């Protein structure tokens, strides 16, 4: 099995250009596209977003209210 920590360290040392080339190489070798998942992740798509209830944005603060941190 590959040493995943060593691979992660090597990837962290790459320049942006080298990382871009690595992504393209992996896409070609694995027959996948990283770009297809990016818009969905950025938009908060997927099963987790579909299951999460809508949250109303708070625009005012009640100084007397208690705050619960989850």
ABEGO torsion letter per residue (X at the ends): XBBAAAAAAAAAABBAAAAAAAAAAAAAAAGBBAAAAAAAAAAGBEAAAAABBBBBBBABBBAABBBBBX
